[in-house]
Amino acid sequence: MGTTRSADVVELLGRVPAFSTLERSDLERIASVAVPRSFDAGQAVFREGDASDTCYVLREGRARAISTHADGRTITLATFGPGDIFGELAMFEDERRSATVEAIEAISVVGVLGGDMRRLMGEHPEIATRLVIALGRRLREMNVRLSRQSFQTVQSRVAVVLSDIVKQQIAAGLEGSDVLVTATQADLAQLAGSSRESTSRFLAVLERAGVISQGRGRLVVHNPGALEQYVF
């Protein structure tokens, strides 16, 4: 990996919350074993039940984690944008994937083999310590978010999900007055823990207020800041 490319990967890794406690020298060591990869829209990075041997950091584009029920229904569990990490448990152990991650649009990622990461942690134990601290913080933040979500209304939960997706798009460099959201109403409902009908009714409220517009599978947010008015 060339010097310039390696520096870009170090910068990317430094944006990952799971790596927030690592020193630059730690990030450089991880970047030295990172492998760039790309996937087309709709292509699976890995599938539920696959061996868990690599963790990925998203460089460009958007992806989603999905799970399929026995009755054939597909549920969106999370969406990912630039700087997000997924499959991170592969850094610590070889387990089966608990969900499928697929590209919503063409994406580029950097992958780190679990074996390479564990070797680095063995050679530099401080990396393991710092990772545990960072992941502990993420777990606490997730618990707080889940606790808060349990008391939020459907409107508030959907507004938070929409706002998070818009922030991902902006982080990907898609700034402007209008932000296209590629998630479907069903995806938004699943991410917000709501029914599709309740989500649809709230989206209609946002459309009447001029915050968004919808049509033929497209949802455009015209005023991202206005979404905060619906979060409480």
N, C-alpha and C positions, 0 to 999 in steps of 0.2 A: 504494500500500500504506500503510495507516494506521500511525501511530506505534507503537501497541501491538502490532499484527501484526508490524511490522518488528522490534521488540525481541524478539518471540518467535522470529522466524526467526534473528536474530543469536545468540540463546541456543542454538538447535538447531544452527546451523553450528559453534558453538564446541565442540560435543560430537563433531564428526566428526574422527577421527584424521588424515585427510588435510589438515585445516585447523588442526591443533594448533599450528603455528608462526606462524599469522597473528595480527596485532594486531587489536584490536577495530575500529579504523577500516577495516581490510581487510574484516572480516566485514560491517560495515555497508555497504560498497560492493557486496559480493556480494549481500547481502540486498535491496538496492535494485533489483536486476534479477531477483530470484528470483520465480517464478510458482507459486502454489499449484495443485495438481491432486489429483484423487481417482480411485480405480479400484475397481471391484467385485471381489469374490472370483472368482478364475479369469480375470480380465481381464488381458491382456498390456499391460505398460507399453511394451515394445518387443519386436520379434522378431528372432531371429537373421537376419542379412543385411540388416536395415534400415540406413538411413543413420544415422550416429552424430552427432547434432547437439545433444543435450541430456544433461547429467548430472543425477542426482536424489539428493536426501537424503530418507530415509524419516522421516516425522514420527510416524505412528501405523500400527499393524498390522504384518503380516509378509509378506514376499515371498520368492521363490526364483528363482535363475538355473538354467535348464535348457538342455540341448542334446539334439537329436534325431539319432540315427544313421541311416544310410542304410537299415538294416533295420527302422526304425520304433521302436526302443527309445529311451526318454527317460531321461536321466540328470540327476539333481540335482547341480549343481556347487557351490552355496552357498545359504545362507539369510540373509535380512536382517531386522533389527529396527530399532526407533526409533534414529535417530542414525547409521545406516549409510548409506554413499554407494555408488551403483552407476552404471555408465556414465561413470566419471570421465575416461576417455581422451578423451571429447568436449571436455574443457576445452582440449586441446592440438591435436587434429587431427580431421578428418572422415574416419572409417573406417567400415566396415561392422560392425555388431554381431556379436560372436563368440558370443553366447548370447541366449536369450530370457529376459526377466524377467517373471514373472507374479505377481499378488497371490494369496497363500494365503488371505487374508481381506480384507475391505474395508480399503483403505489410503489414507492421505493423504500426499502428498509435496510437496516444493518442487523445481521444476526450474530449472536455469540453462542458458540457451543457450550452446553452445560459442563462438559468435561474440561474445556479450556478455562472456564470461569472458576471451577473448583480447584484446578491446578494453581491459578493465580492466588486464590484465597489461601491455599496451603503454603505457597511461597511467601505471601504477604498477608499474615493474619489480620493486620489492621483493616484490610479491605472488608473481610467478613464482619468484623466488629462494626464498622461504619455502615455497612449494608443493613445489618440487623437493627441498628438505631433508626435508620431512615425508614425501613419497612414497618417498624413499630409505630413511628409517627403516622405513617399512612393508615395503619390499622385503627389508631385512635381517631383520626380524622374521619374515617369511614363510619366508625361507630357513632360519632357525633352527627354525621350527615344522615344516617339511617334513623337515628332517634328523632332528629328534627323533622325528617320526612314523614314519620308516622303521625305527626300532629299537623301536617300541612294539608290544605285543601287540594282537590284535583287541579284547580286552576294554578295554584302555586307550584305544584310539582311539574306540570307541563311547561310552565314558564321557565322554571329552572333548567329543565332538559333542553328546551329551545335555546336558552341563553348559553348553555354549555356548548352546544353544537355550533352556534354562531362564533363563539370565542375560538373554537377549533379552526373554523374557516378563516377567521382573521389571522390566526397564528400561521396559517398556511400561505398567507400573503394575499388573501382574497378580500382586501379592504375595499370599501366603497359604500355608497348610500344604501345599496341593496345587497343582501346576502342570500344566496340560494341554499336552501336546506334540502338535501337529497333523501333524508329519512322519510319514510311513509307515515301516514297517520297511525297505522298499526305499530310501527316501530316506536313512535313517540309515546303511544299508549303503554307499550310494554316497558319502555325505559322509565316512564313515570309511575308505573304500578297502577294504571287506571284502565278502565274499559275504553274501547275504541269510540263508543257512542259519547261518553263524557268528554273525551279528548276532542272529538269532532265539534261538539257544542262550544267548547272553549275557544277552539280555533276560529269558529264563526264569530265569536265575540271580538277576538283580536282583529279579524278581517273588517268587521264593521267599524272598529276604532281606527282603521288605517295602519295598524302596526304591521300586518302581513297581507299578502294576497295569495290565493290558491287557484289552481287550474290545471287539469290534465296531468296529475301526478307531480306538479311543481308547487313548492311552497317557498315564497320569497319574503324575507324579513326586511321591511323598509325602515324600521326604527328600532334597532336592537336595544337602545337605552330604555325604551318604553316598557320592555318586558319586566324590568325591575319593579315597576309599579304593581305588578300582579304577584310578587313574591312576598309572602308574610308568614 
